[in-house]
């Protein structure tokens, strides 16, 4: 009798199929999909294969009691002719469980009801999964694999990633048990993979660690393996054009289909980019010289494809006014409080009036009562809003509130009035434990890439603090009083489409998370600020020098807004006396945020000056 290895050496594809047929596997003729090599249906011990096995599938019996409460702590192996299939649970639980559900019902028309009734699932609740190892295959032969994964009792979404011999073949496979199947094509996915040189195919299902799905996310109902024909590499998800500012990160993402392995090469203006050989291309701190047309070329042994052109547009940064979407000083409150930029993105008050104005960090600020007061606007054809739609964006404000005991209250929010999922929020500690700044980001589909990440620096302690959130295309940073927090706020960007901006609450189909405290001088940019710019925004004005030139004084300073109307004030004593405005001042703006004020040298021994606007 030949050994398995001798059999593999002697077999051609034709004799392999014939031998497996003699081993009493069930074969189904599917000319459009290729000849089936192996089909198995997961079943519990004690179930009658005649009723619990889908026609055309062999039963993979689980050594468990019928109730399905036993946990498998060791791998289970079964032989199917020349093939050995091993199933094992992976993770902290180091095992799996099996269950039997009632048959999904669709008027009797759904033929895979029995196939989806039995399943196994991983016991690990975090990042574990299932391993299915198939041995005895032809070395380096391509096989088409179909996985069925469903459980009618699992809610909400179950999300998993799948790999074959270490290469990802399915990203974010998702099902919801409450949506029962209605066709033969649901709750399955297929891929092609080559057996290893030793004739092994190791299939791994893993719980997606970035998803917000509940526990036990990796499920297996059945598996089918066929001899496959390698598919050429094709682009299945195109990179998108981006418009950003100098210094922002550009991120191009594409997806390719076809038989692995697949090679990737990005091009700029048709020239290959060195070391750009992944499906994701990051252009850090993009410059004007890196603007142009980006394409991705994918290829495998069978063929290749080129993506559509994704254009990168890079705008220059002249000063802090570059990319400024809105500036709300919060010094005036009537029906609305004005945006003082030309974009006119005014915010509209709810349950507030002039009595809500108090002395602020600059002039006046608004006090929110934490019950029913907030500012908001719905962004319909609004310039620059919502911010998250830009690759890079920044939000800066002054806050004065107490975070301890104030659970998860939001000072800034982007949300939607048609879907409660999308949120981009800045607020207090979600549990009210301390005065840290809490960042929360949730996408359209409910995925939460930033789930209440908090600063180590304190901003909500009952005194004024300046906070800035800078998102450079997923590279996030929080500043408190001009100091960058050292905690990690980087994340993978997700689709997030909001249409409401609000201060002091989350506004969507309902109003929640109302903040109690003061907010002053809020600004928003559709670009990422540098650390120096953050400090300049916080300080507003910074005097650089004062020198005498003939009969004039030249006072040079940096300002957060060079285009604003500034004034120079003077008094005779540094500690006392009234400030009076200097007349006859000439302001010049050499560039950027630099301003030079020129005025006559005063009469007298000493004079003290300050700059305002």
Helices and strands as residue ranges (DSSP letters): H 4-10, H 13-22, E 36-44, H 49-52, E 58-62, E 71-72, E 76-80, E 83-90, E 96-100, E 118-122, E 129-135, E 142-148, E 157-164, E 167-176, E 188-194, E 200-207, E 219-220, E 222-227, E 234-237, E 242-245, E 250-253, E 255-257, E 263-268, E 271-272, E 280-283, G 288-290, E 292-299, E 304-306, E 310-315, E 324-328, E 336-337, E 347-350, G 354-356, E 357-359, E 364-369, E 374-378, G 387-389, E 392-400, E 410-415, E 423-428, E 436-442, E 450-458, E 465-472, E 475-480, E 483-484, E 500-503, E 506-507, E 511-512, E 516-525, H 531-539, E 541-549, E 552-559, E 567-571, E 580-581, E 586-591, E 594-600, E 608-612
